[in-house]
Amino acid sequence: MAHVPSAADEVATLCSELIRFDTSNFGPDGSTGEREAAEYVAAKLDEVGIASRLLESEPRRTSLVAEWAPDGCDTSLPPLMIHGHTDVVPAVAADWQVDPFAGEVVDDYVWGRGAVDMKDFDAIVLAVVRERTRQGRPPRRPIRLVLTADEEAGGPRGSGWLAEHHPDLIGDCTEAIGEVGGFSLTVNQRRLYLIQTAEKGLAWLNLIASGTAGHGSMRNDDNAITNLAAAVTRIGEYRWPARIHPAQQAFLDAVEDALGVQIGTDDAERTLARLGSIARMVGATMSNTANPTLLKAGYKHNVIPGTATAGLDGRFLPGHEQEFYDTIAELLGDKVRYETQIADVAVETTFDGDLANAITASLLAVDPDAVPVPFIMSAGTDAKAWSKLGIRCFGFAPLRLPPELDFVALFHGVDERVPIESLRFGCQVLDDFLDRA
């Protein structure tokens, strides 16, 4: 009898093969598209008898939806959505030790763009579903598998489009798991598993300053560049007041307990610096933030332009959206206005209920020393789109990581990589979770 690979046997290969699809998302004007990666996943599901639907918001911007409700699962329960995305941020090959799209295995790690964001979890899900289907082991409840396009650009051509145009395919789901969470953070020899229960809202704004155009040799008291620069400086230097979300407080409490120190709101990043780059994320989720990221003005040294523009990446905590926009308007003053390029909601839930209990139990089943801890994410995920359909979302893509690995720094970073043993751990946890969820 031919050997049938287990999830642990094939998860690293699946991850490598997914990485080899260059699904770089450069935004609306240059993305390579997700079609081949989506077709690959569809083919792998088809091998075990699971049919997929491929949907495109635009040519090559391909998302996948598959229903997995085999005989034996409790169809009286609403489906659980398990979601991921197949697009990745671009990578400059010259900066990497390996080709970022070769999916190489080096020193028991799978390397490449997407290894942690988030083709690792895509591979874990695919491996576990394939194994259980081959073995005739149904999940406890129906599962809706969703892999989206365009997450790295906010999702208007992926999750946002699906939620708006095809709610019939996903709207019957009541709960979901996906990125970003489930990975371990070792603090004083204690493994905390961070479960995302909230994420900040998104406001990408274009700042526009108008002035009086003129010759560069003459005095000009209405210079658009000067007006814009002053506003950008005010925003960049502004210290937003601390606002501690319950998920943030739960995370701080767990770290305080592990470290045996009290963490103040003013010195959180400094106190947590020993944890690596996650300290910056913690700092970013203790208040609203706004970072100037783009500047554009003028076309010639001796011409004062009539318009100057800047780009702003704003993020607001759940419940503090209006505070964010009111503060930005005040900081801009009367000579600069803003237009919204992309805006999306903050998302939050609580770490309780049956699904949270299943998350905790499945982690403890594989790692008895696990300490599940809710946290709030500084960036955004496809959960924003699903939440608008009333779906309760958790970030749970389980990985037990080596204590020395600065995992958060690898998100969108150079030499992105994931340990093969962490992938296998994720398969074990997800397999257990499907019996409980």
C-alpha positions as CSV (number, residue, x, y, z in Angstrom):
1,M,0.0,0.0,0.0
2,A,1.3,3.4,-0.9
3,H,2.4,5.6,2.0
4,V,-0.2,8.4,2.6
5,P,1.7,11.4,4.0
6,S,0.5,12.8,7.3
7,A,0.0,16.5,7.9
8,A,3.4,16.6,9.7
9,D,5.0,14.9,6.7
10,E,3.8,17.3,4.1
11,V,3.3,20.7,5.8
12,A,6.8,22.0,5.2
13,T,6.6,21.0,1.5
14,L,3.2,22.7,1.1
15,C,4.6,25.8,2.7
16,S,7.7,25.8,0.4
17,E,5.5,25.3,-2.7
18,L,3.2,28.1,-1.7
19,I,6.1,30.5,-1.2
20,R,7.3,29.7,-4.7
21,F,4.3,31.5,-6.1
22,D,5.3,35.1,-6.2
23,T,2.1,36.8,-5.0
24,S,3.7,40.1,-4.2
25,N,1.1,42.8,-3.6
26,F,2.4,46.2,-4.7
27,G,-1.0,47.8,-4.3
28,P,-3.6,48.5,-7.0
29,D,-1.1,49.5,-9.7
30,G,1.2,46.5,-9.8
31,S,0.3,43.4,-8.0
32,T,1.3,40.1,-9.5
33,G,-2.0,38.4,-8.6
34,E,-2.9,35.4,-6.6
35,R,-4.4,33.2,-9.3
36,E,-1.8,30.4,-9.5
37,A,-1.5,30.1,-5.7
38,A,-5.3,29.9,-5.4
39,E,-5.4,27.2,-8.2
40,Y,-2.7,25.3,-6.4
41,V,-4.7,25.2,-3.2
42,A,-7.9,24.3,-5.1
43,A,-6.0,21.4,-6.7
44,K,-4.7,20.1,-3.4
45,L,-8.2,20.2,-1.9
46,D,-9.6,18.5,-5.0
47,E,-7.2,15.6,-4.5
48,V,-9.1,14.8,-1.3
49,G,-12.5,15.4,-2.7
50,I,-13.1,19.0,-1.5
51,A,-14.5,21.4,-4.2
52,S,-13.5,25.0,-4.2
53,R,-14.9,28.2,-5.8
54,L,-12.4,30.6,-7.2
55,L,-13.6,34.2,-7.4
56,E,-11.9,37.2,-8.9
57,S,-12.7,40.8,-8.0
58,E,-10.4,41.7,-11.0
59,P,-8.4,39.6,-13.4
60,R,-5.8,37.5,-11.4
61,R,-7.0,38.9,-8.0
62,T,-8.2,35.5,-6.9
63,S,-9.8,34.3,-3.7
64,L,-10.9,30.8,-2.8
65,V,-13.9,29.6,-0.8
66,A,-14.4,25.9,0.0
67,E,-17.0,24.2,2.1
68,W,-15.8,21.2,4.2
69,A,-18.8,19.5,5.8
70,P,-18.2,15.8,5.5
71,D,-20.4,13.1,6.8
72,G,-20.1,12.9,10.6
73,C,-19.8,16.6,11.4
74,D,-22.7,18.3,13.2
75,T,-24.4,20.2,10.5
76,S,-26.8,21.7,13.1
77,L,-24.0,23.9,14.1
78,P,-23.1,27.0,12.2
79,P,-19.9,26.8,10.1
80,L,-16.6,27.9,11.5
81,M,-14.5,30.1,9.1
82,I,-10.8,29.3,8.8
83,H,-9.2,32.1,6.8
84,G,-5.9,33.1,5.4
85,H,-4.5,35.1,2.5
86,T,-2.1,34.1,-0.3
87,D,-0.7,37.6,-1.2
88,V,2.5,38.8,0.4
89,V,4.4,42.1,0.6
90,P,7.2,42.5,-1.9
91,A,10.7,41.4,-1.2
92,V,14.0,42.8,-2.5
93,A,16.1,39.7,-3.3
94,A,19.4,41.4,-2.9
95,D,18.7,42.0,0.8
96,W,18.1,38.3,1.5
97,Q,20.4,35.5,2.3
98,V,18.3,33.2,0.1
99,D,16.0,33.8,-2.9
100,P,12.8,35.0,-1.2
101,F,10.6,33.1,-3.6
102,A,12.5,29.8,-3.7
103,G,10.9,28.3,-0.6
104,E,14.3,26.9,0.5
105,V,14.7,24.7,3.6
106,V,17.8,25.8,5.5
107,D,18.8,24.7,9.0
108,D,15.3,23.2,9.6
109,Y,13.5,26.4,8.7
110,V,11.4,27.1,5.6
111,W,12.6,30.4,4.2
112,G,10.9,32.9,2.0
113,R,8.4,35.7,1.7
114,G,5.2,34.6,3.3
115,A,6.8,32.0,5.6
116,V,5.2,33.8,8.6
117,D,2.7,36.1,6.8
118,M,1.0,33.9,6.1
119,K,1.7,30.9,3.9
120,D,2.7,29.0,7.0
121,F,-0.8,28.9,8.3
122,D,-2.2,28.3,4.8
123,A,0.0,25.2,4.7
124,I,-1.0,24.0,8.2
125,V,-4.7,24.3,7.3
126,L,-4.2,22.5,4.0
127,A,-2.1,19.7,5.5
128,V,-4.5,19.1,8.4
129,V,-7.6,19.1,6.2
130,R,-6.0,16.7,3.7
131,E,-4.9,14.3,6.4
132,R,-8.3,14.3,8.2
133,T,-10.2,13.8,4.9
134,R,-8.0,10.9,3.9
135,Q,-8.5,9.3,7.3
136,G,-12.2,9.9,7.3
137,R,-12.1,12.1,10.4
138,P,-14.6,14.9,10.1
139,P,-14.4,18.1,12.1
140,R,-17.0,18.6,14.9
141,R,-18.8,21.3,12.9
142,P,-18.8,22.4,9.2
143,I,-15.8,24.4,8.1
144,R,-15.6,27.2,5.6
145,L,-12.1,27.5,4.2
146,V,-11.4,31.0,2.8
147,L,-8.1,32.2,1.2
148,T,-8.2,35.7,0.1
149,A,-6.4,38.0,-2.3
150,D,-5.2,41.5,-1.5
151,E,-5.0,41.4,2.3
152,E,-1.7,43.2,2.3
153,A,-3.4,46.2,0.7
154,G,-6.3,46.3,3.1
155,G,-8.5,43.8,1.3
156,P,-10.7,45.8,-1.1
157,R,-10.0,43.3,-3.9
158,G,-10.2,40.3,-1.5
159,S,-12.1,40.0,1.8
160,G,-13.8,43.4,1.4
161,W,-15.0,42.4,-2.0
162,L,-16.1,39.0,-0.9
163,A,-18.1,40.3,2.1
164,E,-19.8,42.9,-0.1
165,H,-20.5,40.8,-3.3
166,H,-20.7,37.2,-2.0
167,P,-22.0,37.4,1.6
168,D,-24.0,34.3,0.8
169,L,-20.8,32.2,0.7
170,I,-19.6,33.2,4.1
171,G,-22.3,35.0,6.0
172,D,-23.6,31.9,7.7
173,C,-20.4,31.6,9.6
174,T,-20.6,32.9,13.2
175,E,-17.0,32.6,14.3
176,A,-13.6,32.6,12.6
177,I,-9.9,31.9,13.2
178,G,-7.0,33.2,11.2
179,E,-4.0,35.5,11.6
180,V,-2.4,37.1,13.7
181,G,-2.0,35.1,16.9
182,G,-1.4,31.7,18.4
183,F,2.3,32.0,18.3
184,S,4.4,31.6,21.5
185,L,6.4,34.2,23.2
186,T,8.8,32.9,25.9
187,V,9.0,35.2,28.9
188,N,11.2,34.1,31.8
189,Q,10.9,30.4,30.6
190,R,7.1,30.8,30.5
191,R,5.4,30.2,27.1
192,L,2.7,32.8,26.5
193,Y,0.5,32.1,23.4
194,L,-0.8,35.4,22.1
195,I,-4.4,35.1,20.8
196,Q,-5.6,38.1,18.9
197,T,-9.0,39.3,20.1
198,A,-8.8,42.9,18.8
199,E,-7.1,45.0,16.2
200,K,-6.8,48.7,15.5
201,G,-8.8,50.5,12.9
202,L,-7.2,51.8,9.8
203,A,-7.1,55.3,8.3
204,W,-4.8,55.9,5.4
205,L,-5.2,59.6,4.6
206,N,-3.9,61.9,1.9
207,L,-3.0,65.4,3.4
208,I,-3.4,68.2,0.9
209,A,-2.0,71.7,1.3
210,S,-3.0,74.4,-1.2
211,G,-1.0,77.6,-1.6
212,T,-0.1,80.4,-4.0
213,A,2.1,79.2,-6.9
214,G,4.9,81.5,-7.9
215,H,8.5,82.1,-8.8
216,G,11.0,80.5,-6.5
217,S,13.1,83.6,-6.2
218,M,10.3,85.7,-4.6
219,R,8.9,85.9,-1.1
220,N,5.8,83.8,-0.6
221,D,3.8,83.7,2.6
222,D,1.4,81.1,1.3
223,N,3.8,78.3,0.3
224,A,2.0,74.9,0.1
225,I,5.1,73.0,1.0
226,T,5.7,75.1,4.1
227,N,2.1,74.7,5.1
228,L,2.2,71.0,4.6
229,A,5.6,70.5,6.3
230,A,4.3,72.3,9.4
231,A,1.2,70.1,9.6
232,V,3.2,66.9,9.0
233,T,5.6,67.9,11.8
234,R,2.8,68.6,14.2
235,I,1.3,65.2,13.5
236,G,4.7,63.3,13.6
237,E,5.6,64.9,16.9
238,Y,2.3,64.5,18.6
239,R,2.1,62.2,21.6
240,W,-1.2,60.5,21.7
241,P,-2.7,59.9,25.1
242,A,-2.6,56.3,26.4
243,R,-5.7,54.3,26.0
244,I,-5.5,50.8,27.5
245,H,-7.8,48.3,25.8
246,P,-8.9,45.3,27.9
247,A,-7.0,42.9,25.6
248,Q,-3.9,45.1,26.0
249,Q,-4.3,45.0,29.8
250,A,-4.6,41.2,29.8
251,F,-1.4,41.0,27.8
252,L,0.4,43.4,30.2
253,D,-0.9,41.5,33.2
254,A,0.5,38.2,31.9
255,V,3.9,39.7,31.1
256,E,4.0,41.5,34.5
257,D,3.3,38.1,36.1
258,A,6.1,36.4,34.1
259,L,8.7,39.1,34.6
260,G,7.8,40.0,38.1
261,V,7.7,43.7,37.4
262,Q,5.1,46.3,37.0
263,I,4.7,47.9,33.5
264,G,3.7,51.5,33.3
265,T,2.0,53.0,30.3
266,D,4.8,55.5,29.8
267,D,7.7,53.1,29.8
268,A,6.1,49.9,28.3
269,E,8.4,49.7,25.3
270,R,11.5,50.2,27.4
271,T,10.4,47.7,30.1
272,L,9.5,45.1,27.4
273,A,12.6,45.7,25.3
274,R,14.0,42.3,26.4
275,L,11.1,40.6,24.5
276,G,12.4,41.9,21.2
277,S,10.5,43.7,18.5
278,I,7.1,42.8,20.0
279,A,7.8,45.7,22.4
280,R,7.2,48.2,19.5
281,M,3.9,46.5,18.7
282,V,2.9,46.7,22.4
283,G,3.7,50.4,22.4
284,A,1.7,51.0,19.2
285,T,-1.4,49.4,20.8
286,M,-1.5,51.6,23.8
287,S,-2.8,54.6,21.9
288,N,-3.9,55.8,18.6
289,T,-1.0,56.4,16.1
290,A,-0.4,58.5,13.0
291,N,2.8,58.3,11.0
292,P,3.5,60.4,7.9
293,T,4.8,58.0,5.2
294,L,4.7,59.9,1.9
295,L,5.6,63.4,0.6
296,K,5.1,64.9,-2.8
297,A,5.4,68.4,-4.1
298,G,6.8,70.5,-6.9
299,Y,8.4,69.8,-10.2
300,K,11.2,72.4,-10.5
301,H,13.6,74.2,-8.2
302,N,12.5,77.7,-9.2
303,V,8.8,77.1,-9.1
304,I,6.8,77.3,-5.9
305,P,4.0,74.7,-6.4
306,G,0.4,75.5,-5.7
307,T,-0.3,72.1,-4.1
308,A,1.7,69.7,-1.8
309,T,0.6,66.3,-0.5
310,A,1.5,63.8,2.1
311,G,0.5,60.3,3.0
312,L,-0.5,59.3,6.6
313,D,-0.8,55.9,8.1
314,G,-3.3,56.3,11.0
315,R,-4.5,53.5,13.3
316,F,-7.1,53.9,16.0
317,L,-8.1,51.8,19.0
318,P,-11.6,50.3,19.2
319,G,-13.9,53.0,20.6
320,H,-11.5,55.8,19.8
321,E,-12.1,56.4,16.1
322,Q,-13.8,59.8,16.5
323,E,-11.0,61.0,18.8
324,F,-8.5,60.1,16.1
325,Y,-10.2,62.1,13.4
326,D,-10.9,65.1,15.6
327,T,-7.2,65.2,16.7
328,I,-5.9,64.9,13.1
329,A,-8.2,67.8,12.0
330,E,-6.9,69.9,14.9
331,L,-3.3,69.2,14.1
332,L,-3.7,69.9,10.4
333,G,-4.9,73.5,11.1
334,D,-6.7,75.6,8.6
335,K,-4.3,75.4,5.7
336,V,-4.2,71.7,5.2
337,R,-7.1,69.2,4.6
338,Y,-7.3,65.5,4.3
339,E,-9.0,63.0,2.0
340,T,-9.5,59.4,3.0
341,Q,-7.8,56.8,0.8
342,I,-8.6,53.7,2.8
343,A,-10.5,53.5,6.1
344,D,-11.7,50.5,8.0
345,V,-13.1,49.6,11.3
346,A,-11.4,48.5,14.5
347,V,-12.3,44.9,15.6
348,E,-12.7,43.5,19.0
349,T,-14.2,40.6,20.9
350,T,-13.6,39.0,24.3
351,F,-11.5,35.9,25.1
352,D,-14.4,33.8,26.4
353,G,-17.0,31.4,25.2
354,D,-16.9,28.0,23.6
355,L,-14.4,28.8,20.9
356,A,-12.0,30.5,23.3
357,N,-12.2,27.5,25.5
358,A,-11.5,25.2,22.5
359,I,-8.4,27.3,21.7
360,T,-7.1,27.1,25.2
361,A,-7.8,23.3,25.5
362,S,-6.1,22.5,22.1
363,L,-3.0,24.4,23.1
364,L,-2.8,22.7,26.5
365,A,-3.3,19.3,24.9
366,V,-0.1,19.7,22.8
367,D,1.8,22.0,25.1
368,P,0.8,21.5,28.8
369,D,2.8,24.6,29.8
370,A,1.0,26.9,27.4
371,V,-0.4,30.2,28.8
372,P,-3.0,31.5,26.3
373,V,-3.2,35.3,26.5
374,P,-5.4,37.7,24.6
375,F,-3.8,40.7,22.9
376,I,-4.6,43.6,20.5
377,M,-2.9,43.8,17.1
378,S,-1.4,47.1,15.9
379,A,-2.0,46.3,12.2
380,G,-5.1,45.0,10.4
381,T,-6.3,41.7,9.0
382,D,-9.2,40.3,7.0
383,A,-11.1,40.1,10.2
384,K,-12.3,43.7,9.5
385,A,-14.3,42.4,6.6
386,W,-15.7,39.4,8.4
387,S,-16.7,41.4,11.4
388,K,-19.1,43.5,9.3
389,L,-21.0,40.3,8.6
390,G,-21.3,39.7,12.4
391,I,-18.6,37.0,12.5
392,R,-16.6,36.8,15.7
393,C,-12.9,36.7,14.9
394,F,-9.9,35.3,16.7
395,G,-6.3,35.5,15.6
396,F,-5.2,31.9,16.1
397,A,-2.5,30.4,13.8
398,P,-0.7,28.2,16.4
399,L,3.1,28.0,16.4
400,R,5.5,27.0,19.2
401,L,8.6,29.0,18.6
402,P,12.2,28.8,19.8
403,P,12.7,31.4,22.6
404,E,15.5,33.0,20.8
405,L,13.6,33.7,17.6
406,D,12.4,37.3,17.2
407,F,9.3,36.2,15.4
408,V,7.5,39.6,15.2
409,A,10.5,41.1,13.4
410,L,10.1,38.6,10.6
411,F,6.6,39.9,9.6
412,H,7.3,41.8,6.3
413,G,11.0,41.5,7.2
414,V,14.2,40.4,5.5
415,D,15.0,36.6,5.7
416,E,11.5,35.7,6.7
417,R,11.4,32.1,7.9
418,V,9.5,29.6,10.0
419,P,10.8,26.5,11.9
420,I,9.6,23.2,10.5
421,E,9.0,22.0,14.0
422,S,6.7,25.0,14.6
423,L,4.7,24.0,11.5
424,R,4.3,20.5,12.8
425,F,3.2,21.8,16.2
426,G,0.6,24.0,14.4
427,C,-0.7,20.9,12.7
428,Q,-1.1,19.0,16.0
429,V,-2.9,21.9,17.6
430,L,-5.2,22.6,14.7
431,D,-6.1,18.9,14.4
432,D,-7.1,18.8,18.1
433,F,-8.9,22.1,17.8
434,L,-11.1,20.8,14.9
435,D,-12.5,18.1,17.3
436,R,-13.4,20.8,19.9
437,A,-14.4,23.9,17.9
